[in-house]
Amino acid sequence: MRMYIAVLDEFPDHMTPTLVAHAVLGAHLSFSGNLIYDNWINNSFKKCVIRVSQKEFDKISQLGSVYLAFEKHTLDGKVSAAVIRPYAEDRDIPKVLKFAKLWKPK
C-alpha cells in the first residue's frame, strides 16, 4: 500500500520539496478519517513521488480521491501536484501511476 505524489514535469526542481510538503499536508487534512487512508498511515506509510507530463497529470487528476495542489508564486499558481489516496489493493493501482517515472532532479 503506497501513496503516490505526482509532480508536473514543468515544475521547477528547486521548488518541488515545498510543493510536495504542502500537497501532502493538504491531502492529509482531506483524506483523514477515510478507512483506507487511515490504514495506510498506521500500517504502511510508503509513498513515492513521480514526475509526470501534462497528459499524465490530466489523467491522474481525473482519478477518484485525488488532492490537487499548487504553489501560488510558481508557474503562475497552476495546479502542479496531485496526491492520490492510497489504494487498498495494489491490483487497483491505475497504469498511469504504475508506469510513471520516479521524480529526480533534472
C-alpha positions in Angstrom: 0.0 0.0 0.0 1.6 3.3 -1.1 0.6 6.9 -1.7 1.6 8.5 -5.0 2.5 12.1 -5.3 2.6 13.3 -8.9 4.5 16.4 -9.8 4.1 18.1 -13.1 7.4 17.8 -15.1 7.5 21.5 -15.9 7.5 22.4 -12.2 11.0 23.8 -11.2 13.1 21.3 -9.2 14.2 23.8 -6.6 10.6 24.3 -5.5 9.5 20.7 -5.7 10.2 19.9 -2.0 8.0 22.8 -0.9 5.2 21.8 -3.3 5.3 18.2 -2.2 5.3 19.2 1.5 2.3 21.5 1.1 0.4 19.0 -1.1 0.9 16.1 1.3 -0.2 18.2 4.3 -3.3 19.3 2.4 -4.0 15.7 1.3 -3.7 14.5 4.9 -6.3 17.0 6.1 -8.5 16.0 3.2 -8.1 12.2 3.5 -8.1 11.8 7.3 -11.0 9.7 8.5 -11.1 7.6 5.4 -10.6 3.9 6.4 -8.2 3.1 3.6 -6.1 6.3 4.2 -6.1 5.7 8.0 -5.0 2.1 7.5 -2.2 3.3 5.2 -1.0 5.9 7.6 -1.0 3.5 10.5 0.4 0.4 8.8 2.3 1.3 5.7 3.2 5.0 5.2 5.0 4.1 2.0 5.0 6.9 -0.6 6.6 7.8 -3.9 7.0 11.0 -5.8 6.6 10.7 -9.6 7.3 13.2 -12.4 4.6 13.3 -15.0 3.8 15.0 -18.2 0.7 17.3 -18.6 -1.2 14.4 -20.3 -0.4 12.0 -17.5 -1.2 14.7 -14.9 -4.6 15.3 -16.6 -5.4 11.5 -16.4 -4.3 11.4 -12.7 -6.4 14.4 -11.8 -9.5 12.5 -13.0 -8.9 9.5 -10.7 -11.0 9.3 -7.6 -9.7 10.5 -4.3 -7.1 13.0 -5.6 -5.9 16.1 -3.8 -4.7 18.8 -6.2 -2.1 21.4 -5.1 -0.1 24.4 -6.4 2.4 26.9 -5.3 1.0 30.4 -5.6 4.1 32.1 -7.0 5.4 29.2 -9.2 4.0 28.5 -12.7 1.5 31.4 -12.1 -0.3 29.3 -9.5 -1.0 26.4 -11.9 -2.1 23.2 -10.2 1.2 21.2 -10.3 0.9 18.3 -7.8 -1.6 15.6 -7.3 -1.7 13.4 -4.2 -3.5 10.2 -4.8 -5.1 8.5 -1.8 -3.6 5.0 -1.4 -5.4 2.1 -2.9 -6.5 -0.8 -0.7 -5.1 -3.3 -3.2 -2.0 -3.0 -5.5 -4.0 -4.6 -8.3 -6.3 -1.5 -8.2 -3.5 1.0 -9.0 -4.1 2.5 -12.4 -1.4 2.0 -15.1 -0.7 5.8 -15.3 0.7 5.5 -11.8 2.3 2.1 -12.0 4.4 3.0 -15.0 5.3 6.6 -14.1 8.9 7.5 -13.5 10.1 8.3 -10.0 10.9 12.0 -9.5 14.5 13.0 -9.6 16.1 16.4 -10.3 16.7 17.2 -13.9 
